[in-house]
Amino acid sequence: MKYTNLIKEDIIGPQTWIGQVIAVKQGKILLQDRSEKAWVEVGKHYRYIKEGEVLVLQVQKGVSILATHILKAKKIA
């Protein structure tokens, strides 16, 4: 899957981001792509996400950033 926007581009609306999880808090993750970091609301799914994982997120960006779909990237050995 390909990203549609970088966090730094600050575009409002639906988009796809690929990045690494830097921190996990209740209901949110801090995602870093190659441009910037952003807190993303993931709801109860935060329980299954670990720091260091690479995720593909479909997000809806407005006043806040809400993940609508979450995919974990698999490592290729």
C-alpha positions as CSV (number, residue, x, y, z in Angstrom):
1,M,0.0,0.0,0.0
2,K,1.2,3.5,-0.8
3,Y,0.9,6.6,1.3
4,T,-1.1,9.5,-0.1
5,N,0.2,12.3,2.1
6,L,2.9,13.1,4.6
7,I,2.0,14.3,8.0
8,K,3.9,17.6,7.4
9,E,1.7,18.4,4.4
10,D,-1.1,19.4,6.9
11,I,-3.9,18.4,4.5
12,I,-7.5,18.1,5.8
13,G,-9.6,15.1,4.9
14,P,-9.1,11.4,4.3
15,Q,-5.5,10.1,3.6
16,T,-3.2,7.2,4.0
17,W,0.0,7.5,6.2
18,I,2.8,5.0,6.7
19,G,5.0,5.5,9.7
20,Q,6.6,4.1,12.9
21,V,4.9,4.1,16.3
22,I,7.0,6.2,18.7
23,A,4.6,6.1,21.7
24,V,1.4,4.6,22.8
25,K,-1.1,6.2,25.2
26,Q,-4.6,5.2,26.1
27,G,-6.6,5.6,22.9
28,K,-3.8,7.3,20.9
29,I,-0.5,6.6,19.2
30,L,2.4,9.0,18.3
31,L,3.2,8.2,14.6
32,Q,6.3,9.4,12.9
33,D,6.7,9.3,9.1
34,R,9.7,10.7,7.2
35,S,8.5,14.3,7.6
36,E,7.0,14.8,11.1
37,K,5.2,13.3,14.2
38,A,1.5,13.4,15.0
39,W,-0.8,12.0,17.6
40,V,-3.5,9.8,16.1
41,E,-6.7,8.6,17.8
42,V,-7.0,4.8,17.5
43,G,-9.6,4.1,20.2
44,K,-9.4,0.7,21.9
45,H,-7.0,-0.6,19.2
46,Y,-4.1,1.0,21.1
47,R,-4.0,-2.2,23.2
48,Y,-2.7,-4.2,20.2
49,I,-0.1,-1.6,19.0
50,K,3.5,-1.6,20.2
51,E,6.2,1.0,20.1
52,G,8.5,0.5,17.1
53,E,5.8,-1.1,14.9
54,V,5.4,0.2,11.3
55,L,1.8,0.9,10.5
56,V,-0.2,1.8,7.4
57,L,-3.1,4.1,8.6
58,Q,-6.1,5.4,6.8
59,V,-6.9,8.6,8.7
60,Q,-9.5,11.3,8.7
61,K,-7.7,14.6,9.5
62,G,-9.7,17.5,10.8
63,V,-9.4,19.3,14.2
64,S,-8.1,15.9,15.4
65,I,-6.7,12.9,13.5
66,L,-8.7,9.7,13.6
67,A,-7.5,6.4,12.3
68,T,-10.3,4.7,10.3
69,H,-8.3,1.6,9.2
70,I,-5.1,0.2,10.7
71,L,-2.7,-2.3,9.0
72,K,0.5,-3.6,10.5
73,A,3.4,-3.7,8.0
74,K,5.1,-7.1,7.9
75,K,8.9,-7.4,8.0
76,I,10.4,-9.1,5.0
77,A,13.3,-11.4,6.0
